[in-house]
């Protein structure tokens, strides 16, 4: 690691801590040449491979923007969306892969969105899974009702 002050090619780590809920490491470094200290933040990169084959860095903001459209007019707060995006990122990082297919990002969104708001889930799923007919909607609604009945029975 080059010193940002004197450009010396080496530095020593004085302290390391996890940051960002364990998603990054904050390191305090000291330059042996000028003795000045500086901080670095290290994160594992996570890239999304799009259908076109292009890759881009994973962005929680893009997840929030995509889900926000499905949540329009629903009782879902910005904090709810931020938590959903964090859960999606944690799910994707837990796979251990540095490159994730865009389709997998969508699948990772469906679960938390289903828990957050069923109507928003149906809206997102209808676009994401290319619902072609009323039967597709009926099937999704039947599945949601069955899940709700199971949860209700388990709570009783």
C-alpha positions as MATLAB code, in Angstrom:
seq = 'XXXXXXXXXXXXXXXXXXXXXXXXXXXXXXXXXXXXXXXXXXXXXXXXXXXXXXXXXXXXXXXXXXXXXXXXXXXXXXXXXXXXXXXXXXXXXXXXXXXXXXXXXXXXXXXXXXXXXXXXXXXXXXXXXXXXXXXXXXXXXXXXXXXXXXXXXXXX';
ca = [
       0.000    0.000    0.000;
       1.538    3.322   -1.088;
       1.616    6.134    1.436;
      -0.760    8.901    0.245;
       1.589   11.558    1.673;
       5.109   10.629    0.547;
       4.274    7.839   -1.968;
       6.561    5.372   -0.152;
       5.818    1.882   -1.456;
       5.254    0.243    1.906;
       3.201    0.737    5.058;
       2.498   -1.279    8.155;
      -0.908   -2.090    9.611;
      -1.349   -0.597   13.088;
      -4.976   -1.637   13.676;
      -7.701   -3.626   11.841;
     -11.443   -3.594   12.505;
     -14.525   -4.798   10.735;
     -16.864   -2.134    9.437;
     -20.177   -1.936    7.600;
     -21.670   -4.900    9.501;
     -18.692   -7.087    8.636;
     -18.779   -6.350    4.909;
     -15.520   -4.411    4.960;
     -12.295   -4.110    6.929;
     -10.985   -0.763    8.166;
      -7.219   -0.685    8.545;
      -5.161    2.003   10.244;
      -1.709    2.142    8.618;
       1.552    3.933    9.283;
       4.228    4.828    6.755;
       7.756    3.795    7.885;
       9.257    6.600    5.770;
       7.314    9.711    6.945;
       5.626    8.134   10.037;
       2.239    9.583    9.077;
      -0.893    7.513    9.606;
      -3.777    6.910    7.224;
      -6.842    4.711    6.986;
      -7.838    2.252    4.268;
     -11.104    0.385    3.822;
     -11.083   -2.981    2.112;
     -14.156   -4.656    0.657;
     -14.601   -7.773   -1.403;
     -15.878   -6.823   -4.811;
     -19.205   -8.201   -5.967;
     -19.999   -7.939   -9.664;
     -23.264   -8.509  -11.481;
     -23.157  -10.192  -14.884;
     -25.919   -8.793  -17.054;
     -27.733  -10.680  -19.826;
     -25.596   -8.885  -22.414;
     -22.465  -10.325  -20.790;
     -21.358   -6.948  -19.420;
     -20.403   -6.776  -15.750;
     -20.940   -3.963  -13.300;
     -20.426   -3.594   -9.548;
     -23.332   -4.646   -7.337;
     -25.308   -1.646   -6.136;
     -27.793   -1.570   -3.273;
     -29.135    1.646   -4.798;
     -30.127   -0.203   -7.973;
     -31.931   -2.845   -5.901;
     -33.806   -0.116   -4.015;
     -34.684    1.719   -7.255;
     -36.063   -1.447   -8.864;
     -38.081   -2.463   -5.830;
     -39.315    1.097   -5.177;
     -41.317    0.955   -8.429;
     -43.075   -2.202   -7.255;
     -43.746   -0.590   -3.857;
     -45.265    2.586   -5.283;
     -48.426    3.426   -3.348;
     -47.736    0.712   -0.752;
     -47.002    1.279    2.964;
     -43.263    0.632    2.553;
     -40.712    3.091    3.965;
     -37.262    3.992    2.678;
     -35.818    2.239    5.733;
     -37.691   -0.947    4.767;
     -36.179   -0.735    1.283;
     -32.678   -0.148    2.663;
     -33.000   -3.204    4.913;
     -34.277   -5.269    1.974;
     -31.278   -4.203   -0.153;
     -28.918   -5.098    2.696;
     -30.511   -8.541    3.038;
     -30.205   -9.089   -0.722;
     -26.511   -8.147   -0.648;
     -25.858  -10.422    2.337;
     -27.593  -13.307    0.552;
     -25.526  -12.767   -2.590;
     -22.240  -12.426   -0.679;
     -22.995  -15.616    1.258;
     -22.749  -17.579   -1.989;
     -19.007  -16.915   -1.921;
     -18.940  -15.973   -5.581;
     -17.425  -12.684   -6.772;
     -19.649  -12.617   -9.874;
     -23.414  -13.026   -9.659;
     -25.786  -13.421  -12.581;
     -28.393  -10.638  -12.813;
     -31.111  -13.307  -12.676;
     -29.775  -14.435   -9.274;
     -30.059  -10.863   -7.981;
     -33.742  -10.880   -8.915;
     -34.278  -14.221   -7.184;
     -32.563  -12.876   -4.073;
     -34.983   -9.917   -4.076;
     -38.144  -12.033   -4.285;
     -37.923  -13.644   -0.823;
     -37.442  -10.517    1.294;
     -39.927   -8.577   -0.845;
     -42.545  -11.299   -0.329;
     -42.113  -10.885    3.436;
     -42.196   -7.089    3.209;
     -45.313   -6.587    1.066;
     -47.278   -9.196   -0.877;
     -48.730   -6.739   -3.403;
     -45.292   -5.298   -4.173;
     -44.004   -8.874   -4.463;
     -46.686   -9.700   -7.057;
     -45.884   -6.556   -9.020;
     -42.148   -7.287   -9.029;
     -42.601  -11.002   -9.762;
     -44.997  -10.316  -12.618;
     -42.331   -8.306  -14.430;
     -39.313  -10.309  -13.281;
     -40.814  -13.725  -14.004;
     -42.631  -12.506  -17.145;
     -46.173  -13.397  -16.162;
     -48.016  -13.960  -19.443;
     -51.548  -14.684  -18.294;
     -54.052  -14.447  -15.485;
     -53.193  -18.040  -14.616;
     -49.657  -16.933  -13.707;
     -51.101  -14.361  -11.293;
     -53.605  -16.884   -9.916;
     -50.816  -19.374   -9.296;
     -48.708  -16.783   -7.461;
     -51.685  -15.637   -5.377;
     -52.598  -19.236   -4.505;
     -49.028  -19.796   -3.343;
     -49.120  -16.637   -1.192;
     -52.440  -17.700    0.364;
     -51.101  -21.165    1.143;
     -48.025  -19.666    2.815;
     -50.174  -17.282    4.849;
     -52.401  -20.187    5.969;
     -49.310  -22.175    7.027;
     -47.978  -19.219    9.040;
     -51.354  -18.718   10.707;
     -51.626  -22.417   11.563;
     -48.079  -22.433   12.973;
     -48.821  -19.432   15.182;
     -52.003  -20.992   16.602;
];
